Amino acid sequence: MRDDLNKIADELKIDTKEYAGLLNITKNMLKTKSPDKMLDESKKGGLKKTLSAFDLIMLGIGVMIGSGIFTALGIATVGGNGTIGAGPAVIISMVLASFACIFSAMCYAEFATMIPVAGSAYLYTYATMGEFLAWIVGWCLIMEFLIGYIAVLSAWTGYLMEFIKGFAKYLPEWLYNPPIWLVQDYPTAFANLTKEGLSPDLIIPHIFGIPVCFSLPGILFTIIVAAILIRGIKESATMTGVLVFIKLGVIALFIITGAFYVKPEHWLPFAPNGLNGIFVGAFLIFFAYLGFDAISTAAEETKDPQKNLPIGIIGSLVLCTVVYILVALVLMGIAPMNEINLQAPLASAISSVGQNWVAGLISIGALAGLTSVLMVMMLAGTRILYAMARDGFLPKILKTLHPEYKTPWIITIIAAIICITGSTFLNISTAAELCNFGTFTSFIIVCVAVLILRKTEPNRERPFKVPFSPWFPLMGIICCGGLMFYSMRFLTTSKVLFPVWIVLGIIIYFIYGYNQQRKTEKISGK
């Protein structure tokens, strides 16, 4: 075999030593990590197993029912940023989005019960397709959770300012009407000022020619979120559970109160933009379904993960879909499509029928909902970074656990810094689109990984198995891949930034991760 390879190398005029080196690099990049070794390492890691199935469902609902129902629902219905909306047919868009999720959710559940270790799709890929693709998936997951955090933080700041303005007559002007450069990212502030006919360069201060524009409330809140996560995941889950009940109560109030004002004629025409609007709506509303994969990142801290993880993942997905459809039907039954407010669709709709007190409570619920989303997103992002540091792809200091709370406190601080920095130059739409790209990529690769491990380790114990394999994993690949590539026709900035992010990840892998892995192997004598 080697003689044949050398003969090919001679014919292609490739230096044999260079060829052997290239072959060795490729071999190293495809090295997998045994699931058994992952489980052994997790037992030495020291993360507490404190989460029940109920905690996991609360975490899933906490991240899914938030930005989607309070913000993305209006955009998917009406359209925005040059895209078309689905109209009342957004309920079909929701079913399509959840349909794309359910196949991937089952693949996540199979892996999470088989390898209940912090790391989610990153470790699942490491076990099947090697360290290079595992790194790329981990890099995409960081984009999904930390860049997604930036998108939600922008919406959180907007709802907070709207809530504060409701008390304008009792507060000083600097509090309810602060300078725009203290509450918005630079792209958003620039666009808003230009739209009003004002000069951004005159209003936004500059230091050494660099515009100073950031969300002060968002920065302060991010510091609080990081502090809570450092304190402990059980405390985070408890707080998230409280916030989930608040926003579910507010949403129930909207559905029950709004049902009395529904006019069925507002549901017509049902699909004003046809199939294109429905598919675009599915892509836009997909951001609302980011959450069930975040549950799997807490696998190592889950009690009885073989039983509780499938319940948490699939249960939260089904419950959220039902809630989304009910809210959408009431929203569009109250307000015609052309009267839906994109910034606060639920509050403005219920206010239009004279229920201002309900609108005020909805604003509170929106803040609670977005707060729980932010907590779960940062939790998931830090656990991905922790798993990658434990595997040697990132500096060892990043896997240091807090001596008292047993949480990855250094990584949590770094994640907070990344989110704060990114929130100054990424607007909500670009951040959400980038988040979707990272999510679709990880979903597709997890579906592929299930098929690979079914072939390479068919006898491994699987407490939960994806039914109708290989068809369900293949459907996950087709649905997620189709939505991702279809959406590129309507995107601009994000479809450029996504490849840049991937290239940056590849550079970091070869400069640090790859070399570090070889040093580790040399020390261990492998």
C-alpha positions as CSV (number, residue, x, y, z in Angstrom):
1,M,0.0,0.0,0.0
2,R,2.8,2.4,1.0
3,D,4.6,1.6,-2.3
4,D,1.5,2.5,-4.2
5,L,1.2,5.8,-2.4
6,N,4.9,6.6,-3.0
7,K,4.5,5.8,-6.7
8,I,1.5,8.2,-6.9
9,A,3.6,10.9,-5.1
10,D,6.4,10.4,-7.6
11,E,4.1,10.7,-10.6
12,L,2.6,13.9,-9.1
13,K,6.2,15.2,-8.4
14,I,5.4,15.5,-4.7
15,D,8.3,15.2,-2.3
16,T,7.9,11.9,-0.4
17,K,8.7,13.5,3.0
18,E,6.3,16.3,2.4
19,Y,3.7,13.7,1.3
20,A,4.3,11.7,4.4
21,G,4.0,14.8,6.6
22,L,0.7,15.8,4.9
23,L,-0.6,12.2,5.4
24,N,0.4,12.3,9.0
25,I,-1.4,15.7,9.6
26,T,-4.5,14.4,7.9
27,K,-4.4,11.3,10.1
28,N,-4.1,13.4,13.2
29,M,-7.0,15.6,12.2
30,L,-9.2,12.5,11.8
31,K,-8.4,11.1,15.2
32,T,-11.5,10.4,17.3
33,K,-11.9,10.2,21.0
34,S,-13.5,7.2,22.6
35,P,-16.9,7.8,24.3
36,D,-15.7,5.6,27.1
37,K,-12.7,8.0,27.6
38,M,-15.0,11.0,27.6
39,L,-17.1,9.4,30.3
40,D,-14.1,8.6,32.4
41,E,-12.8,12.2,32.1
42,S,-16.1,13.6,33.1
43,K,-16.1,11.6,36.3
44,K,-12.8,13.2,37.3
45,G,-14.0,16.7,36.3
46,G,-16.0,17.4,39.4
47,L,-19.2,19.0,37.9
48,K,-22.1,18.5,40.2
49,K,-25.1,16.4,39.0
50,T,-28.0,18.5,40.2
51,L,-30.5,18.9,37.3
52,S,-33.7,16.9,37.0
53,A,-36.0,16.4,34.0
54,F,-38.1,19.3,35.2
55,D,-35.1,21.5,35.5
56,L,-34.1,20.6,31.9
57,I,-37.6,21.4,30.6
58,M,-37.5,24.7,32.4
59,L,-34.1,25.4,30.8
60,G,-35.4,24.5,27.3
61,I,-38.5,26.6,27.7
62,G,-36.5,29.3,29.3
63,V,-34.3,29.8,26.1
64,M,-37.0,29.0,23.5
65,I,-39.9,31.1,24.8
66,G,-38.3,34.4,24.8
67,S,-36.8,36.3,21.9
68,G,-38.9,34.3,19.5
69,I,-42.3,34.9,20.9
70,F,-41.7,38.5,21.9
71,T,-39.7,39.7,18.9
72,A,-39.1,37.1,16.0
73,L,-42.8,36.3,15.8
74,G,-43.6,39.8,14.5
75,I,-40.7,39.7,12.0
76,A,-41.6,36.3,10.7
77,T,-45.2,37.3,10.2
78,V,-44.7,40.7,8.6
79,G,-41.2,40.5,7.3
80,G,-38.3,42.8,7.9
81,N,-34.9,44.0,6.7
82,G,-35.9,43.5,3.1
83,T,-37.4,40.0,3.5
84,I,-41.0,38.9,3.1
85,G,-43.3,37.6,5.9
86,A,-45.5,34.6,6.1
87,G,-48.6,36.4,7.3
88,P,-51.1,34.2,9.2
89,A,-49.4,31.2,7.6
90,V,-46.6,31.8,10.1
91,I,-48.2,28.9,12.0
92,I,-47.1,26.6,9.2
93,S,-43.7,28.2,9.3
94,M,-43.6,27.3,13.0
95,V,-44.5,23.7,12.2
96,L,-41.8,23.5,9.5
97,A,-39.2,24.9,11.9
98,S,-40.1,22.5,14.6
99,F,-40.3,19.7,12.0
100,A,-36.7,20.5,11.1
101,C,-35.8,20.5,14.8
102,I,-37.4,17.3,15.9
103,F,-35.2,15.0,13.8
104,S,-32.1,16.8,15.1
105,A,-33.6,16.7,18.6
106,M,-33.8,12.9,18.5
107,C,-30.2,12.7,17.4
108,Y,-29.1,14.9,20.2
109,A,-31.1,12.8,22.7
110,E,-29.4,9.6,21.4
111,F,-26.0,11.1,21.9
112,A,-26.8,12.8,25.2
113,T,-28.0,9.6,26.8
114,M,-25.1,7.6,25.4
115,I,-22.4,10.2,26.3
116,P,-23.8,12.4,29.1
117,V,-20.8,14.7,29.1
118,A,-20.6,18.5,28.9
119,G,-19.8,19.5,25.3
120,S,-22.9,18.7,23.3
121,A,-22.4,18.4,19.5
122,Y,-18.7,19.2,19.9
123,L,-18.0,15.9,21.7
124,Y,-20.4,13.9,19.6
125,T,-18.4,15.0,16.5
126,Y,-15.1,14.2,18.3
127,A,-16.3,10.6,18.9
128,T,-17.2,10.0,15.3
129,M,-15.5,12.3,12.8
130,G,-12.2,13.4,14.5
131,E,-10.7,16.3,16.2
132,F,-10.7,18.8,13.3
133,L,-14.4,18.7,12.6
134,A,-15.0,18.5,16.4
135,W,-13.2,21.8,16.7
136,I,-15.2,23.4,13.8
137,V,-18.5,22.3,15.4
138,G,-17.4,23.6,18.8
139,W,-16.5,26.9,17.1
140,C,-19.9,27.0,15.5
141,L,-21.6,26.3,18.8
142,I,-19.7,29.2,20.4
143,M,-21.2,31.4,17.6
144,E,-24.6,29.9,18.2
145,F,-24.7,30.6,21.9
146,L,-22.5,33.7,22.5
147,I,-23.4,35.5,19.3
148,G,-27.0,34.5,19.8
149,Y,-26.7,36.0,23.3
150,I,-25.7,39.3,21.7
151,A,-28.9,39.3,19.6
152,V,-31.1,38.6,22.6
153,L,-29.3,41.2,24.7
154,S,-30.1,43.8,22.1
155,A,-33.8,43.0,22.3
156,W,-33.6,42.9,26.2
157,T,-32.2,46.4,26.2
158,G,-35.0,47.6,23.9
159,Y,-37.8,46.2,26.1
160,L,-36.1,47.6,29.2
161,M,-36.0,51.1,27.8
162,E,-39.7,50.8,26.7
163,F,-40.6,49.7,30.2
164,I,-38.7,52.6,31.8
165,K,-40.4,55.1,29.5
166,G,-43.8,54.0,31.0
167,F,-42.7,55.8,34.2
168,A,-41.4,58.9,32.4
169,K,-43.4,61.4,34.5
170,Y,-41.9,60.0,37.7
171,L,-38.2,59.7,36.5
172,P,-35.5,62.2,35.5
173,E,-35.1,62.6,31.7
174,W,-31.5,61.2,31.7
175,L,-32.9,57.8,32.9
176,Y,-35.9,57.3,30.5
177,N,-34.3,59.1,27.6
178,P,-30.5,58.6,27.8
179,P,-28.1,59.4,24.9
180,I,-28.5,56.8,22.1
181,W,-24.8,55.8,22.2
182,L,-25.4,54.5,25.8
183,V,-28.2,52.1,24.9
184,Q,-27.6,50.9,21.4
185,D,-24.8,49.2,19.4
186,Y,-23.1,51.3,16.7
187,P,-24.8,49.9,13.6
188,T,-28.2,50.3,15.1
189,A,-27.5,53.8,16.5
190,F,-26.0,54.9,13.1
191,A,-29.0,53.6,11.2
192,N,-31.6,55.2,13.6
193,L,-29.8,58.6,13.6
194,T,-29.4,58.6,9.8
195,K,-33.1,57.7,9.4
196,E,-34.0,60.8,11.6
197,G,-31.8,63.0,9.4
198,L,-29.2,63.5,12.1
199,S,-25.4,63.2,11.8
200,P,-24.1,60.1,13.7
201,D,-20.6,61.6,13.7
202,L,-21.8,64.7,15.6
203,I,-23.9,62.8,18.1
204,I,-21.8,59.7,18.8
205,P,-18.6,60.5,20.6
206,H,-15.2,59.3,19.3
207,I,-11.9,58.4,20.9
208,F,-8.9,58.4,18.6
209,G,-11.4,58.3,15.7
210,I,-13.2,55.2,17.1
211,P,-16.9,55.7,17.8
212,V,-17.9,55.0,21.4
213,C,-21.3,53.3,21.3
214,F,-22.5,50.6,23.6
215,S,-25.5,49.3,25.7
216,L,-24.7,50.3,29.2
217,P,-27.8,48.4,30.6
218,G,-26.7,45.3,28.6
219,I,-23.1,45.4,29.9
220,L,-24.3,45.7,33.5
221,F,-26.8,42.9,33.1
222,T,-24.2,40.6,31.4
223,I,-22.0,41.1,34.5
224,I,-24.9,40.0,36.7
225,V,-25.6,36.9,34.5
226,A,-21.9,35.9,34.7
227,A,-21.9,36.3,38.5
228,I,-25.0,34.1,38.9
229,L,-23.6,31.3,36.6
230,I,-20.3,31.4,38.6
231,R,-22.4,30.9,41.8
232,G,-23.8,27.6,40.5
233,I,-25.8,25.9,37.8
234,K,-28.5,24.8,40.2
235,E,-29.0,28.4,41.4
236,S,-29.1,29.4,37.7
237,A,-31.7,26.7,36.9
238,T,-33.8,27.8,39.9
239,M,-33.8,31.4,38.8
240,T,-34.6,30.4,35.2
241,G,-37.5,28.4,36.5
242,V,-39.0,31.4,38.3
243,L,-38.6,33.5,35.2
244,V,-40.2,30.8,33.0
245,F,-43.3,30.8,35.3
246,I,-43.6,34.6,35.1
247,K,-43.4,34.8,31.3
248,L,-45.7,31.7,30.9
249,G,-48.3,33.4,33.1
250,V,-48.0,36.6,31.1
251,I,-48.4,34.7,27.8
252,A,-51.4,32.8,29.2
253,L,-52.9,36.2,30.1
254,F,-52.4,37.4,26.5
255,I,-54.0,34.3,25.0
256,I,-57.0,34.3,27.4
257,T,-57.6,38.0,27.2
258,G,-56.9,38.3,23.5
259,A,-59.1,35.4,22.6
260,F,-62.2,37.6,23.3
261,Y,-61.0,40.2,20.6
262,V,-60.1,37.8,17.8
263,K,-61.6,38.5,14.4
264,P,-61.2,35.5,12.1
265,E,-61.3,37.8,9.0
266,H,-57.9,39.0,10.1
267,W,-56.5,35.6,9.3
268,L,-57.2,36.2,5.6
269,P,-55.4,36.2,3.2
270,F,-53.8,33.2,5.0
271,A,-50.6,33.1,3.0
272,P,-50.2,36.5,1.3
273,N,-46.6,35.7,0.0
274,G,-47.2,32.1,-0.8
275,L,-44.7,29.4,-0.2
276,N,-41.7,31.8,-0.4
277,G,-43.2,33.7,2.6
278,I,-43.8,30.5,4.5
279,F,-40.2,29.2,4.0
280,V,-38.6,32.6,4.8
281,G,-40.9,32.8,7.9
282,A,-39.6,29.3,8.9
283,F,-36.0,30.6,8.7
284,L,-36.8,33.8,10.6
285,I,-38.7,32.0,13.3
286,F,-36.1,29.3,13.7
287,F,-34.2,31.6,16.0
288,A,-37.1,31.0,18.5
289,Y,-36.3,27.3,18.6
290,L,-32.7,27.6,19.8
291,G,-32.8,25.8,23.1
292,F,-33.3,22.1,23.1
293,D,-29.6,21.6,22.1
294,A,-28.6,23.9,24.9
295,I,-30.1,21.3,27.3
296,S,-27.6,18.7,26.1
297,T,-24.7,20.9,27.0
298,A,-25.7,20.4,30.7
299,A,-25.7,16.6,30.3
300,E,-22.8,16.1,32.7
301,E,-24.7,18.0,35.4
302,T,-27.9,16.0,35.0
303,K,-29.2,13.4,37.4
304,D,-30.1,10.1,35.6
305,P,-29.3,11.6,32.2
306,Q,-30.4,8.5,30.3
307,K,-34.0,9.1,31.4
308,N,-34.1,12.9,32.0
309,L,-32.3,14.2,28.8
310,P,-34.8,12.8,26.2
311,I,-37.7,14.1,28.3
312,G,-36.1,17.5,28.6
313,I,-35.1,17.9,25.0
314,I,-38.3,16.6,23.2
315,G,-40.7,17.8,25.9
316,S,-39.6,21.4,25.8
317,L,-39.7,21.4,22.0
318,V,-43.3,20.1,21.8
319,L,-44.5,22.4,24.5
320,C,-43.0,25.5,23.0
321,T,-44.4,24.7,19.5
322,V,-47.9,24.5,21.0
323,V,-47.5,27.8,22.8
324,Y,-46.1,29.6,19.7
325,I,-49.1,28.5,17.6
326,L,-51.6,29.7,20.2
327,V,-49.9,33.0,20.5
328,A,-49.7,33.5,16.8
329,L,-53.4,32.8,16.2
330,V,-54.4,35.2,18.9
331,L,-52.0,37.9,17.7
332,M,-53.1,37.8,14.1
333,G,-56.7,37.5,15.1
334,I,-56.5,40.8,17.1
335,A,-54.4,42.9,14.6
336,P,-54.3,42.8,10.8
337,M,-50.9,41.9,9.3
338,N,-50.1,45.5,8.3
339,E,-50.7,46.8,11.9
340,I,-48.4,44.4,13.8
341,N,-45.7,46.3,15.6
342,L,-42.3,44.5,15.0
343,Q,-40.6,45.8,18.1
344,A,-43.3,44.7,20.6
345,P,-46.0,42.8,18.7
346,L,-47.8,41.3,21.7
347,A,-47.9,44.4,23.9
348,S,-49.0,46.7,21.0
349,A,-51.7,44.3,19.8
350,I,-53.4,43.9,23.2
351,S,-53.0,47.7,23.8
352,S,-54.9,48.4,20.5
353,V,-58.0,46.8,21.9
354,G,-57.9,49.0,25.1
355,Q,-56.2,46.5,27.5
356,N,-53.3,48.7,28.5
357,W,-52.8,47.1,31.8
358,V,-52.3,43.7,30.1
359,A,-49.8,45.4,27.7
360,G,-47.8,46.6,30.8
361,L,-47.7,43.1,32.2
362,I,-46.6,41.7,28.8
363,S,-43.6,44.1,28.9
364,I,-42.6,42.7,32.3
365,G,-43.1,39.2,30.9
366,A,-40.9,40.0,27.9
367,L,-38.1,41.1,30.2
368,A,-38.4,38.0,32.2
369,G,-38.5,35.8,29.1
370,L,-35.4,37.4,27.5
371,T,-33.6,37.3,30.8
372,S,-34.0,33.5,31.0
373,V,-32.9,33.2,27.4
374,L,-29.7,35.1,28.2
375,M,-28.9,33.0,31.2
376,V,-29.3,29.7,29.3
377,M,-27.3,30.9,26.3
378,M,-24.3,32.0,28.4
379,L,-24.6,28.7,30.4
380,A,-24.4,26.7,27.2
381,G,-21.6,28.7,25.7
382,T,-19.4,28.4,28.8
383,R,-19.9,24.6,28.9
384,I,-18.8,24.2,25.2
385,L,-15.6,26.3,26.0
386,Y,-15.1,24.2,29.1
387,A,-15.2,20.9,27.1
388,M,-12.8,22.2,24.4
389,A,-10.4,23.4,27.1
390,R,-10.5,20.0,28.9
391,D,-9.6,18.4,25.6
392,G,-6.6,20.6,25.2
393,F,-7.8,22.8,22.3
394,L,-7.7,25.8,24.5
395,P,-5.3,26.8,27.3
396,K,-5.6,24.6,30.4
397,I,-6.3,27.5,32.7
398,L,-9.7,27.8,31.1
399,K,-10.9,24.5,32.5
400,T,-10.2,25.6,36.1
401,L,-13.2,25.1,38.4
402,H,-14.1,27.5,41.2
403,P,-12.8,25.9,44.4
404,E,-16.2,26.4,46.2
405,Y,-18.9,26.5,43.5
406,K,-17.3,23.9,41.2
407,T,-18.2,26.0,38.1
408,P,-15.8,27.1,35.2
409,W,-15.5,30.6,36.5
410,I,-12.6,31.8,34.3
411,I,-14.4,30.7,31.1
412,T,-17.6,32.4,32.4
413,I,-15.7,35.7,32.8
414,I,-14.1,35.4,29.3
415,A,-17.5,34.6,27.8
416,A,-19.0,37.7,29.4
417,I,-16.2,39.8,27.9
418,I,-16.8,38.3,24.4
419,C,-20.5,39.1,24.7
420,I,-20.0,42.6,25.9
421,T,-17.4,43.3,23.2
422,G,-19.5,41.8,20.4
423,S,-22.6,43.7,21.5
424,T,-21.0,47.0,20.6
425,F,-20.7,46.3,16.8
426,L,-23.3,43.6,16.0
427,N,-26.9,44.5,15.5
428,I,-29.8,42.2,16.4
429,S,-30.5,41.0,12.9
430,T,-26.9,40.1,12.0
431,A,-26.3,38.4,15.3
432,A,-29.5,36.4,15.0
433,E,-28.6,35.3,11.4
434,L,-25.1,34.3,12.5
435,C,-26.6,32.4,15.4
436,N,-28.8,30.5,13.0
437,F,-25.9,29.6,10.7
438,G,-24.0,28.1,13.7
439,T,-27.1,26.2,14.8
440,F,-27.9,24.7,11.4
441,T,-24.3,23.6,11.0
442,S,-24.2,21.8,14.3
443,F,-27.6,20.2,13.8
444,I,-26.5,18.8,10.4
445,I,-23.3,17.4,11.8
446,V,-25.0,15.7,14.8
447,C,-27.3,13.9,12.4
448,V,-24.4,12.7,10.4
449,A,-22.5,11.7,13.5
450,V,-25.4,9.4,14.6
451,L,-25.3,7.6,11.3
452,I,-21.5,7.1,11.6
453,L,-21.6,5.8,15.2
454,R,-24.4,3.4,14.3
455,K,-21.9,1.8,11.8
456,T,-18.7,2.1,13.7
457,E,-20.1,1.0,17.2
458,P,-23.4,-0.8,16.5
459,N,-23.2,-2.7,19.8
460,R,-22.8,0.3,22.1
461,E,-25.6,0.7,24.6
462,R,-28.1,3.4,23.6
463,P,-30.7,4.1,26.3
464,F,-32.5,6.2,23.7
465,K,-32.3,5.4,19.9
466,V,-33.5,7.6,17.0
467,P,-36.4,5.7,15.5
468,F,-36.5,4.8,11.8
469,S,-32.8,5.3,11.3
470,P,-31.3,6.2,8.9
471,W,-34.4,8.0,7.6
472,F,-34.9,10.4,10.5
473,P,-31.3,11.5,10.7
474,L,-31.3,12.0,6.9
475,M,-34.5,14.1,7.2
476,G,-32.7,16.2,9.8
477,I,-29.9,16.8,7.4
478,I,-32.2,17.7,4.5
479,C,-34.5,20.0,6.5
480,C,-31.8,22.0,8.2
481,G,-29.5,22.1,5.1
482,G,-32.4,23.2,2.9
483,L,-33.5,26.0,5.2
484,M,-29.9,27.2,5.6
485,F,-29.1,27.4,1.9
486,Y,-32.5,28.8,0.9
487,S,-32.1,31.7,3.4
488,M,-28.8,32.8,1.8
489,R,-30.7,34.3,-1.1
490,F,-32.1,36.9,1.3
491,L,-29.1,37.6,3.5
492,T,-26.1,40.0,3.1
493,T,-23.7,40.7,6.0
494,S,-24.1,37.4,7.8
495,K,-23.4,35.2,4.8
496,V,-20.1,36.9,4.6
497,L,-19.2,36.9,8.3
498,F,-20.0,33.2,8.7
499,P,-17.2,32.0,6.4
500,V,-14.9,34.5,8.0
501,W,-15.7,33.0,11.4
502,I,-15.0,29.5,10.1
503,V,-11.6,30.6,8.6
504,L,-10.7,32.2,11.9
505,G,-11.5,29.0,13.7
506,I,-9.3,27.0,11.3
507,I,-6.4,29.3,11.9
508,I,-6.7,29.0,15.7
509,Y,-6.9,25.2,15.4
510,F,-3.7,24.9,13.4
511,I,-1.8,27.6,15.4
512,Y,-2.7,26.3,18.8
513,G,-5.1,23.3,19.1
514,Y,-3.4,21.0,16.6
515,N,0.1,21.5,18.1
516,Q,-1.2,21.2,21.6
517,Q,-2.8,17.9,20.8
518,R,0.5,16.5,19.4
519,K,2.3,17.7,22.6
520,T,-0.2,15.9,24.8
521,E,0.2,12.7,22.7
522,K,4.0,12.9,23.0
523,I,3.8,13.3,26.8
524,S,1.4,10.4,27.2
525,G,3.5,8.2,24.8
526,K,0.9,7.8,22.2
